[in-house]
Amino acid sequence: MKSLLISLLKYLSLPLTLLYGSAVWLRNKFYDWKIFSSIGFDLPVICVGNITVGGTGKSPHIEYLIELLSPYYSVATLSRGYRRRSRGFKLADSESNARDIGDEPFQFKTKYPQIAVAVAEERMTAIPLLLQQLPHLQVILLDDAFQHRTVKAGLNILLTDYDRLYTRDHIMPFGLLRESPKAAERAQIIIVTKCPPDLSLSDKQKIEQEIQAQGHQHLFFSTIAYQQLYPLTQTPIEPDSEFVVLLVTGIANPQPLKNHLQSQFSKVYSLPYKDHHYFTYDDLDEIHETFANIPERKKIMVTTEKDAGRLMLLKDKMSDQPWPLFAQKIGTSFLFEDETPFRNQITAFTESFYPPVVFTEVLSEAEENEDVL
């Protein structure tokens, strides 16, 4: 009955879908026809985004780019700072927290303190402010800005979830697409994210035929790379496979993480909250009560790095009682030997602004004479 009602509501939303889709189509055409202007910048601006509402793995891919580029360039990330409590342009510093700048930017700043992290609703005005305050910046990574066409990124990377390919979806509110699937043509790189680690070659080829990347596009496949748990609180516990886990999440889709933990531990209990949820003291009481009611003696709590930034806003409350709380670190890994060509394309783009220095040996006049003799 519930599924029938949901299907009925979706079809009733078709007029709104047509209206919204027409408005987005017209907006994009105004940009294509130069009626609306896009501003470009004289440095590498890389946009990582999607056309689907919900998580497609943007944060791990942004972090991959940070790790690739920050050893060689001065890098900044620029995000909207979704659900932050501040407004306007804000440059993160050592005093910033998830409430000030948003959970994802806080995660970037915590893990990579050597980079600049900024948030702003309007990227077009934020980039000049960022460059004014940090004139040494060399690369800007735009987080979740594919649909924000006021800024003309030099390189657009579009992510699409393996389980929710944009080619199989529809525009909101009938579906979950922010734009028509045709908008994907603006990307130079498309990455199918969250693929099974053992994705077969035949399945890959089916997706390639379905997406039909254009001549200017490269299509890559990536998977989640789960790394070691690390403690967020002081605890002597070193969990092994005999432990049970209470998984506490406030993300769009916790199921892949739950599946991973189930393969690592004896049992996993789940306590999900809505995406980007800011935890309250009442939530902490609920979490601790749920944890206390787990009958097994060997047990820990696990959360995501993104959720950790919001949970640790309440760390003063956590000191009242034991919290064996761990964070699951994740990264991204490319399949089918895609990593080298992906890195090469990113490197080629940045080097188009900063050509590598070629060192040549300069012989002294005495050495030249000696060679002649």
N, C-alpha and C positions, 0 to 999 in steps of 0.2 A: 504493500500500500504506500509506504514511504517513497520507494523508488518511482512509483507511478506518479505521485504528487510532484516529485522533483522534475520528472520528465515533462509534466504538464506545465509547470512554472517556466521551464526553459523555453518551451514553444510559445508561451504567452509573452516571453521577453523578446521575441523576434522583431517586433516593430522598433523596440529600443536599440536592438543590435544593428538594424539597418540605419537608424538615425545616427548612432554613435560611429558606425563604420563609415558612413558618408562624410561625417565631420572630420574624421581622422584622414580619410582619403583626400579631402579638399585641402586640409592643412598641409599635408605632404606635397601636394601638387603646387601649392603656393611657394614652398621652399624649392621645389624642382624648377619652377618658372622664375625664380629669383624675385618674386613679389615679397616674400619674407626673406630676410637676409640671415646668413650664417657667418659667424666670425671665425677665421682661422688664426693660428698663432705660429710664430716662427721658432718653434721647437717641437719635438715629438710629443704629440698628444694621442694617447692610446685609449680608446673607449672599450670597456668590457660590459656587456649588457645582454638583454634578452627582449623578446616581444611577448613573453608569457608572464602572467601574474604568478608569483610564488617563486620558490627557490629553484635555481638551476645550477648552483655551485659557483656563483660569482666569487665569493670570498677566497676559496682555495686557488682559483685561477689568478686573481689579483695578487695573492701571496706568491704564486709561482713567478709572476712577472717581477715582483719586488726582488725576489731572490736572484732572478736572472740579471736584472739591470742595476740594482743598487751597488754592487761592487765596482761598477765602472762609471756610473752617472749619479748626479744628485737628483733623487727621485721624490716626487710628491704624489699622494693620492688625494683625490677630490671626490667627496660623496655628498649626498643630500643630508645624511645623518637622520635616517628614518626614525621617527618617534622620539627624537631627542627633546629635551625640555628647553633648549635655547633657541634663539632665532638669528637669522642673518649669517654673515660670514664669521667663521671662528677657526682659528688656527690652534691645533692641539698643542698642549705643553705638558710638563710633568705633573701638573695639578689636575689635568682633565680626567673625567671619568665617563662611563657609558651614558649617564644621564645628560651630561653636557654635550657630547658629540655623537651619541648613538653607539650601539653595541658593535657594529662592524668596524667603523673607524677606530674605536677604542681598542679593538682587537689588533688592528694593524699597528697602532702606535705602541701597544704593549709588546708585541712580538718583534717589531722592527723600529726601535727607538732612533735609529740613524736616519730615518726618512722623515719628511714633512707630511703631516696629515691635516687636511682641512675639510670643513663641511660648509655647505651653503645651499640654499634652495635654488638660486640662480647661478648656473655654472658660467654663463656669459660674463657676468660682472665679477664673479669670484676669481677667475683666472688672472685678470689684471691686478686684483688686490694681492693675490698670492705671489705674483711675480714682483710686485712693488715691495713686499715685505721680505721676499727671498729672491733677490735678483740672480743668484747663482744657480737657480734651478735649471735642470737640463731635460727632464722627462716628467710629464704629468700623466697619471693613470686616472681616467674617469671611471668611477664606479657606478654602474647601473644608469648609464646616460644615453643608451642607444636611441631612445625616443626623443631625447632633448636636442633638437636640431639647431638650436641657436648657436651652438658651438660646433664647428666643423672639425671633427677629429681627423688626424692624418691616417689613422688605422682603426677600423672598427672590427671588434671581435664579438660575434654573436654566439651565445650559448643556448643550447636546446637540450632538455632532459631526455635521455634515452626512453623513459617510460611515458613521456608527454611531448613527443616531437611536435613542433609548431605546424608541420604539414598535416597533422591529424586533428587540429583544433580549429576553433571558430572564434570570431571576435566577441568580446564581452557585450552584454551579459549572458549571451547564449553559450559562449565558451569562455576561455581564459586568456585570449589574445588581446594585447593592447592595440595591435595593428594587424593589418592583413598579412598573411604569409608572404605576400609579394615584397613586403618591407625588408625581408631578409636580403634582398639584392643589394642593399646599401653596404653590407658587410664585405670586407675583404677576406675575413677568416670566419668559418663556422665550426664550432666544436660541439659534437654530440657528447654530453657529459653524463656522468653516473652510469656508464656502461658496465655490464658484467665483466669482471676481470678476464673471463674466458670467452668473451664474445667471439663467435665463429666468423670465419672469413665470408661465408655465405650470407650471414645476417648483416655483416658490414656492407656487402655489395647491394643487398636489398635496400638498406637505408640510403646508400649513395644514389641509387636509382630513384628513390622517393624524393630526396632533397634536390637532386639535379643541380649541383653547384654550377654557377656560371663560369665563363672563361676567366674572369678576374678574381675568382674565389678559390680558396683552398679549404678542404673539408678534413677535419681531424676528429679523432675519437679518444676520449679520456675516461678514466675511472677514478673512483675515490681511493686514496691511499691512506689507510688507517695506520696511525703511528702509535707510539707508546703512550699509555695513560700517565698523567703526572698529577701529584697532589696539589690541591688548592688550599688545604688547611694542614696544620701540623698534625700528623698522624704516624704512628709507628707501623701501620699496616702495609704490607707488601702483597697485594692480591695475587692469587694464582687461580687456576682453572676450577678449583673447588668452591670459590666464592660465588655468591649470588649478588645481583646488581639491582639497585633501584635507579632507573634511568629517568632523570628529570630534564625535560626539554621545553623550550619555548621557540621552536622552529617550525617551518612550514610542513616538513615531512620527516619525522623522526624514524620512519620504518627502516631505511637502509642502515642507520646506526644501530637500531635494535637488532637487526639481523646479524650485524657484525658481532655485537656483544654476545649474542646467543651462541655464536660459534666459538667464543673465547671463555665463557663462564657457564656454570652449571644451570643457572636460571636467571631470567631477566624480568623484573617487574617494571612497568612503565607508568610514569605520572606526567602526562603531557599538558602543557599550557599553550595558549594561542601564540602565534608567531610574534616575535619581538616583545613578548610580555615582560613588563616590569614587575618583578616580584615584590610582594608586600610582607610585612611581619606575619600576617595571617597565613600567607602561603608557606612561610618557613615553618609555622606550627603544623600545617597540613603535611608538609614534606617530612618533618621529623616524626610525626605521629605515624604516617604510612611506613616509614623506615622502621620504627620501633615495633610495628605489628608484623613485620616479616619474621616468620618463625625461625629461619636458619640463623645460626650463630655467626658464621663467617659471611659477612656482608659488607658492601660498600655502596656509596652513592656515586653516580657518574652523570656528568652533564657535558654539554658542548662548550668549546672555547667561547663561542658567541654568547651563550647563556651565562657563562662564568662571569663575564663583565658586569652583567646585571645582578646576578646573585651576590657578588662580592660587594655590592653597594650596601649590603646589610650584614657585613662581616662582624659588626659590633654585637649583633644579636646572636651570631653563631658561636661566639665565645662562651655563651651561657651553658652550652651542652656539647657533647662530642659530635663532630661532623666529619666522618671519614669520606670527604668529598674529593673526587678526582675529575679531571677534565680529559676528554678524548681529543687528542690532537689529530687533525686530518690534513692531508695534502692532496695533490692531484698527480696522476701518472698517465702518460700517453700510451696508447696501444698501437700495435702494428708498426712499430718502429717510427711512429709519428713525431717523436720528441725532437730529433735532429732537424728535420725540415721545419718544424714549428719554430724552434730556437733560431734557425737560420733566417726565417722570414722576419722575426722580431729584430734580430741583429741588423739585417739589411735595411730595415726601416729606420732605426736609430742612427745607423752609420750614414744614411743619406743626409742627415743634419750634421753629424760629427764624423767626418771621414777619419779612419784610423791613421795614426801617424806612422809613416814608413821610415825607419831609421836606415841610413846608408852610411857606410864607412868612409870617412874623409881622411885621405892620406896626406901626411905632411909633405912639403917640398923635398926634404931630405930622403923620405921613404920612396917618393916617386923616382928620384934620381938613382937611388940604390936599385930599384926595380929595372931601370933602363940599363944600368951597368950589368 
